Amino acid sequence: MSNPYPGPTPPPPYGYPLPPQPPKKNNVGKIIGIGCGGLIGLSLLLAACGAIIGGSDAFKKGAKDGAKSVSMPAVSAPAAAPPGSAPAASGTPASKPVAKQDVELTATPAEFNASVLAQGDDYTSVQVTVVNNGDKEVSVNILYFEVTAADGTRKTAELGAAGDQIDTVTLAKGEKVTGAVTVKGKITAKTVYFKNGLLGKSYSTSVK
């Protein structure tokens, strides 16, 4: 059927129908979701706080127990070296052994034993031992000895005054001789001096 009226189509007699209303959104699910999320977050927060508090208590307890159980290590004494073993090295160097002299001289106080050549008993005797430790020969003679008194006075030996006078000998290596060295006067003998020959080396020892 053709439109008898030119132009736009006239509205219907009852008017245009209203456009349909959009459906209302249901917020119940959103509210429930937010509530559940909040509860879950709160539960996680409480669980984290509990874990922190519990861990702190455990740490304090462990530290306290550890402090109780810590003890200083016992210091043990150094083990003794077995018999016959070499001594351990120390901070101070060991002293070197004293080398023997080529002539060893010793002297001790002795009673005066007068000979037929003695003039009275105003003499002092010392028993002397001479040992040859060297390779060269050692010449011993009563004239090669001197004795020093406690006051520093030095006296030469008296020839033939004592009956047990030291012999005149030549000592080879390893040999020795013992006899009296006598000086004039009553003294306290302190030191004995011996010279190996007239021009040889001199030696001395304390009287003891």
C-alpha positions in Angstrom: 0.0 0.0 0.0 1.5 3.3 -1.0 1.7 6.2 1.4 -1.0 8.8 0.4 1.0 11.5 2.3 4.1 12.7 0.8 7.0 13.3 3.2 8.0 11.5 6.4 5.9 8.7 7.7 3.4 10.0 10.3 3.7 8.7 13.9 1.3 6.0 14.9 -1.9 7.0 16.6 -0.8 5.6 20.0 2.7 7.1 19.8 6.1 5.6 19.7 6.8 2.8 22.2 9.3 3.5 25.0 12.7 2.1 24.6 13.3 -0.9 26.8 15.0 -0.2 30.2 18.5 -1.8 30.8 18.4 -4.6 33.3 19.4 -3.6 36.8 22.8 -4.9 38.0 22.7 -7.3 40.9 25.3 -6.0 43.5 24.7 -8.8 45.9 27.5 -11.0 44.4 29.9 -8.0 44.3 29.2 -7.3 48.0 29.7 -11.0 48.9 32.9 -11.1 46.8 34.3 -8.1 48.6 33.3 -9.5 52.0 34.9 -12.8 51.3 38.1 -11.1 50.0 38.3 -9.0 53.1 37.9 -12.0 55.3 40.6 -13.9 53.4 43.0 -10.9 53.6 42.3 -10.5 57.3 43.0 -14.2 57.9 46.3 -14.0 56.0 47.3 -10.9 57.9 46.5 -12.6 61.3 48.4 -15.8 60.1 51.4 -13.7 59.2 51.4 -11.8 62.5 51.2 -15.1 64.4 54.1 -16.5 62.4 56.2 -13.5 63.1 55.3 -13.6 66.8 55.9 -17.3 67.0 59.2 -17.0 65.1 60.3 -14.2 67.4 59.6 -16.3 70.5 61.3 -19.4 69.0 64.3 -17.2 68.1 64.5 -15.8 71.7 64.2 -19.3 73.2 66.8 -20.7 70.8 69.2 -17.8 71.6 68.6 -18.3 75.3 69.2 -22.0 75.0 72.2 -21.5 72.8 73.7 -19.0 75.4 73.2 -21.7 78.1 74.8 -24.4 76.1 77.9 -22.4 74.9 81.0 -23.2 76.9 84.6 -22.2 76.6 86.8 -25.0 75.2 89.1 -26.5 77.8 92.8 -25.7 77.4 94.8 -28.8 77.6 98.4 -28.9 78.8 101.0 -29.7 76.1 101.8 -33.4 75.9 105.1 -34.4 77.5 107.8 -35.4 75.1 108.5 -39.2 75.1 111.7 -40.2 76.8 114.8 -40.0 74.6 113.2 -37.5 72.2 114.8 -34.2 71.3 113.5 -31.2 73.2 111.1 -28.9 71.4 112.6 -25.7 69.9 111.9 -22.6 72.1 112.0 -18.9 71.5 115.6 -18.6 72.9 118.5 -20.3 71.1 120.2 -23.1 72.9 123.6 -22.2 74.4 126.5 -23.6 72.5 128.8 -26.0 74.4 132.0 -24.4 75.6 135.0 -25.7 73.6 137.8 -27.2 75.6 141.1 -25.3 75.8 144.1 -27.0 74.5 145.5 -26.9 78.1 143.1 -27.6 81.0 144.2 -26.3 84.4 142.7 -27.0 87.8 143.9 -26.1 91.3 142.8 -26.9 94.9 144.2 -25.8 98.3 146.8 -28.3 99.7 148.9 -28.8 102.9 152.5 -27.8 102.6 154.8 -30.8 102.5 158.2 -29.5 103.3 161.3 -30.8 101.5 164.9 -30.9 102.8 165.4 -27.6 100.9 162.6 -25.8 102.7 163.6 -23.0 105.1 161.0 -23.4 107.8 157.3 -23.8 107.2 156.3 -20.3 106.1 155.0 -21.5 102.7 151.6 -22.1 101.0 151.0 -25.0 98.6 148.4 -25.5 96.0 147.8 -28.9 94.2 147.7 -28.3 90.5 146.7 -30.6 87.6 147.7 -29.8 84.0 146.0 -31.7 81.1 147.1 -31.5 77.4 143.9 -31.4 75.2 145.7 -30.0 72.2 147.8 -31.5 69.4 151.0 -29.8 70.4 153.2 -30.8 73.4 153.0 -29.0 76.7 156.1 -28.2 78.7 155.5 -28.3 82.5 158.0 -26.9 85.0 157.7 -25.4 88.5 159.3 -22.2 87.2 156.3 -21.7 84.8 153.8 -21.2 87.7 152.6 -18.2 89.7 150.0 -17.8 92.5 147.9 -14.8 93.3 146.8 -14.1 96.9 143.3 -12.9 97.9 144.8 -9.4 98.4 146.1 -9.3 94.8 149.7 -10.1 95.6 151.3 -12.2 92.8 154.0 -14.7 93.9 156.4 -16.9 91.9 156.7 -20.6 92.8 159.5 -21.7 95.1 161.8 -24.3 93.5 162.3 -27.4 95.6 160.4 -26.1 98.7 157.7 -28.9 98.6 158.4 -32.6 98.7 155.4 -33.3 96.4 156.3 -30.5 93.9 154.9 -30.9 90.4 157.2 -32.8 88.0 159.1 -31.2 85.1 157.6 -33.1 82.1 156.5 -32.7 78.5 152.9 -33.8 78.0 151.7 -35.3 74.7 148.1 -35.0 73.7 145.8 -36.6 76.3 148.4 -36.7 79.0 148.3 -35.0 82.4 150.4 -34.3 85.5 149.5 -33.4 89.1 151.7 -31.9 91.8 152.2 -29.1 94.3 153.0 -25.5 93.4 154.4 -23.7 96.5 155.0 -20.1 97.2 156.7 -18.2 100.0 154.5 -17.0 102.9 151.2 -17.8 104.5 148.5 -16.6 102.0 145.1 -17.4 100.9 145.7 -18.6 97.3 143.1 -17.3 94.8 144.4 -17.9 91.3 147.1 -20.1 89.7 148.8 -19.0 86.4 150.7 -21.4 84.1 152.7 -20.6 81.0 153.4 -23.3 78.4 157.1 -22.9 78.2 159.0 -19.6 78.6 157.4 -18.0 75.5 154.2 -20.0 75.3 150.6 -19.2 76.0 149.4 -18.5 79.5 146.5 -20.1 81.3 144.8 -19.5 84.6 142.3 -21.1 87.0 140.7 -20.3 90.3 141.8 -22.2 93.5 138.7 -24.0 94.7 
